[in-house]
Amino acid sequence: MQIPKDKIIEMIKSRGDTTQADQANTELPDQVDTDQHQNLLEKFGINPGDLLGGLGNKLGF
């Protein structure tokens, strides 16, 4: 699944972690592939499975 980086940044910021959001902004590609970039997502505390439901639905995935 392809997700725009800005949606991932939004999700991290919604947790109140602006430092980690800034780091993710520099490390993630513009289009994040949940399979290809799973390790990076997990590094930022995001479970790719969560993007399909829960917070993902709130952000329009």
MIDOSE-1310 file (N, C-alpha, C; in nm, 2 decimals, decimal comma, always signed):
residues 61
mqip	+0,08/-0,12/+0,00/+0,00/+0,00/+0,00/+0,09/+0,12/+0,00; +0,06/+0,22/-0,09/+0,14/+0,34/-0,10/+0,06/+0,45/-0,01; +0,14/+0,52/+0,07/+0,08/+0,63/+0,15/+0,17/+0,75/+0,14; +0,11/+0,86/+0,12/+0,19/+0,99/+0,12/+0,26/+1,01/+0,25
kdki	+0,39/+1,05/+0,24/+0,47/+1,08/+0,36/+0,40/+1,18/+0,46; +0,33/+1,28/+0,40/+0,27/+1,38/+0,49/+0,16/+1,32/+0,58; +0,10/+1,21/+0,53/+0,00/+1,14/+0,62/+0,07/+1,07/+0,74; +0,18/+1,01/+0,71/+0,26/+0,95/+0,82/+0,31/+1,05/+0,92
iemi	+0,35/+1,16/+0,87/+0,40/+1,27/+0,95/+0,28/+1,32/+1,04; +0,16/+1,34/+0,98/+0,04/+1,38/+1,05/+0,02/+1,28/+1,17; +0,03/+1,15/+1,14/+0,00/+1,05/+1,24/+0,10/+1,06/+1,36; +0,23/+1,08/+1,32/+0,33/+1,09/+1,43/+0,30/+1,22/+1,51
ksrg	+0,27/+1,33/+1,45/+0,24/+1,45/+1,52/+0,12/+1,44/+1,60; +0,02/+1,36/+1,56/-0,10/+1,34/+1,64/-0,07/+1,28/+1,78; +0,04/+1,21/+1,79/+0,09/+1,15/+1,91/+0,16/+1,25/+2,00; +0,18/+1,37/+1,94/+0,25/+1,48/+2,01/+0,41/+1,47/+2,01
dttq	+0,46/+1,39/+1,91/+0,60/+1,37/+1,90/+0,66/+1,45/+1,78; +0,68/+1,58/+1,80/+0,73/+1,66/+1,69/+0,87/+1,62/+1,65; +0,96/+1,59/+1,75/+1,09/+1,55/+1,72/+1,10/+1,43/+1,62; +1,02/+1,33/+1,66/+1,02/+1,21/+1,57/+0,95/+1,24/+1,44
adqa	+0,86/+1,33/+1,44/+0,79/+1,37/+1,31/+0,90/+1,43/+1,22; +0,98/+1,52/+1,27/+1,08/+1,58/+1,20/+1,18/+1,48/+1,14; +1,22/+1,39/+1,22/+1,31/+1,28/+1,18/+1,25/+1,20/+1,07; +1,13/+1,16/+1,08/+1,06/+1,08/+0,98/+1,05/+1,16/+0,85
ntel	+1,03/+1,29/+0,86/+1,02/+1,38/+0,74/+1,15/+1,37/+0,66; +1,26/+1,36/+0,73/+1,39/+1,35/+0,65/+1,42/+1,21/+0,61; +1,37/+1,11/+0,67/+1,41/+0,97/+0,64/+1,32/+0,90/+0,55; +1,19/+0,94/+0,55/+1,09/+0,86/+0,47/+1,09/+0,92/+0,33
pdqv	+1,06/+0,84/+0,23/+1,04/+0,89/+0,09/+0,91/+0,96/+0,08; +0,89/+1,03/-0,03/+0,76/+1,10/-0,05/+0,64/+1,01/-0,05; +0,66/+0,89/-0,11/+0,55/+0,79/-0,11/+0,61/+0,67/-0,03; +0,54/+0,64/+0,08/+0,58/+0,53/+0,16/+0,51/+0,40/+0,12
dtdq	+0,58/+0,30/+0,09/+0,52/+0,17/+0,06/+0,53/+0,09/+0,19; +0,41/+0,05/+0,24/+0,40/-0,02/+0,38/+0,48/-0,15/+0,38; +0,50/-0,22/+0,27/+0,57/-0,34/+0,27/+0,72/-0,31/+0,26; +0,76/-0,23/+0,17/+0,90/-0,20/+0,14/+0,96/-0,12/+0,26
hqnl	+0,89/-0,03/+0,32/+0,94/+0,06/+0,42/+0,89/+0,02/+0,56; +0,86/-0,11/+0,58/+0,80/-0,15/+0,71/+0,90/-0,12/+0,83; +1,03/-0,15/+0,80/+1,13/-0,12/+0,91/+1,13/+0,02/+0,95; +1,13/+0,11/+0,85/+1,13/+0,26/+0,89/+1,00/+0,29/+0,96
lekf	+0,89/+0,24/+0,92/+0,76/+0,27/+0,99/+0,77/+0,23/+1,13; +0,82/+0,11/+1,15/+0,83/+0,05/+1,29/+0,93/+0,14/+1,37; +1,03/+0,19/+1,31/+1,13/+0,27/+1,38/+1,06/+0,40/+1,44; +0,95/+0,44/+1,37/+0,88/+0,56/+1,42/+0,75/+0,52/+1,49
ginp	+0,75/+0,40/+1,53/+0,64/+0,35/+1,62/+0,51/+0,33/+1,54; +0,51/+0,30/+1,41/+0,39/+0,29/+1,33/+0,39/+0,14/+1,29; +0,28/+0,07/+1,32/+0,26/-0,06/+1,28/+0,18/-0,05/+1,14; +0,24/-0,10/+1,03/+0,18/-0,09/+0,90/+0,03/-0,14/+0,90
gdll	+0,00/-0,24/+0,98/-0,14/-0,29/+0,99/-0,23/-0,18/+1,05; -0,18/-0,09/+1,13/-0,27/+0,01/+1,19/-0,31/+0,11/+1,08; -0,23/+0,12/+0,98/-0,27/+0,22/+0,87/-0,39/+0,18/+0,80; -0,43/+0,05/+0,80/-0,55/+0,00/+0,73/-0,68/+0,02/+0,81
gglg	-0,66/+0,05/+0,94/-0,78/+0,07/+1,03/-0,74/+0,17/+1,14; -0,82/+0,19/+1,23/-0,79/+0,28/+1,35/-0,75/+0,42/+1,30; -0,63/+0,46/+1,33/-0,58/+0,59/+1,30/-0,58/+0,61/+1,15; -0,55/+0,51/+1,08/-0,55/+0,52/+0,93/-0,68/+0,57/+0,87
nklg	-0,79/+0,52/+0,93/-0,92/+0,56/+0,88/-0,95/+0,71/+0,91; -0,90/+0,75/+1,03/-0,91/+0,89/+1,07/-0,84/+0,99/+0,97; -0,72/+0,94/+0,92/-0,64/+1,02/+0,83/-0,68/+1,00/+0,69; -0,78/+0,92/+0,66/-0,82/+0,91/+0,52/-0,75/+0,80/+0,44
f	-0,70/+0,69/+0,50/-0,64/+0,58/+0,42/-0,75/+0,49/+0,38
